[in-house]
Each structure stands twice: as C-alpha cells, then as structure tokens.
Amino acid sequence: MNLDVYKIDGSKTGEQISLNDNIFAIEPNDHVIYLSVKAHLANKRQGTHKAKERSEVNGGGKKPWKQKGRGGARAGSSRSPLWVGGGSIFGPKPRNYSQSVNKKVNKLARKSALSYKAKAEQIIIVEDFNFDAPKTKEFLTILKSLNVNGKKTLLLTNDNLENVYKSGRNLNKVQILEAINASTYDLLNNQILLVQKGAIEKIEKILN
C-alpha cells in the first residue's frame, strides 16, 4: 500500500511511502482488539473505592434501647446496615483491576487497528516537523491545512517532541503521542491518524 506524503501546508511533497502489508493490510482480528482495549481501560482504573462496613463505622457501641418491653423491633446497634448512618453490606473494597495481555496479542491488536484505519483511508502521512517553541496557533494552522481540524485526530510523532506536544495539548479533539507509545485504544479512539513520516519506520520496526 502506497500513501502520499503531505507538507505541513497541505500540499503533496510528490513522494509516496510504501506501507508494510504485514502491518497495515492484515485481516483484522476483532477478538484480540477487544482483549487489548479491555485491558487498557481496566489498567486505567484506580480501584480506590471503599465503603465502611458496620464494624468500621464510628459509634454504635451502645444498645439503642432495652431488648424487651417497648413493643418495637429489637436493636443491638445504631450502626446496623438497616439504619440510616449504618454500615454497608457488601460495599466496595479497594482492589486491583489491572489485566495483562501477552506481547503477541498486543502486537496483533495494534496491527489490526492500523489495518482498519488504512482500509478506511484514515491515515495521513505528513513530513516530519517540530517547533523551536510551543506554538498552538501554528499547530492549528497545520491541522486546517491538512483538513483535519474539528476531527478527532491522533498525531503520531517520530520522537518525543516536547514543543509539538505543548502546542497541541490544549486543542480539543487532538491527541499527541510518540508512535512507539500508541496503544490499540489510542489508535481506534481517534478518527484520523496523522503520522509523521519518520514515525512509520518506527512503527514497522516495532510491529514487524
């Protein structure tokens, strides 16, 4: 598969880049995508939720009233789960939600995601660029020139470009990641993949 390389002003450079069919043109495996995305979302959960049980709620040590003679129901503690202000029954406890997915599954999932994007013509290759300082206005101009402004866009850079990241981090619907750090979820959670030319080589090196 060959794709045109674009300049940051939106015009074509006249160069085409050949994408590896073993990465960008495989038959997508939906199940491994599901496993990878599920693990990614699970690993983002804090798991710090907690509700107090009756033994942990403050107070309630004194019997509210005598056992017999009132004509009412028996009560041994004002912190019973049946009472307002009482403890919870089977409330949430802190737990670890993390899931692990083996490397082969993760790699196949990312290949499948890239193949979906390539088939849908949602990958745009752009020449490598960087800023000498954060320039949000200039970054927005690039998005408009490439006709992706307003679309949920993931920019995959060829390196850790701090000024590019700072230029786009405040823009709505824009996510910027170094290509080697993009997960299956990141690839599929954005409509357009804007990929720097140098990032293609890194992606193919990791996934091939």
PyMOL commands that set and color helices and strands:
alter all, ss='L'
color gray80, all
select helices_A, chain A and resi 21-24+30-43+103-119+136-145+162-168+179-181+184-188+197-207
alter helices_A, ss='H'
color red, helices_A
select strands_A, chain A and resi 2-6+12-18+123-126+153-157+174-178+192-196
alter strands_A, ss='S'
color yellow, strands_A
deselect
rebuild
show_as cartoon
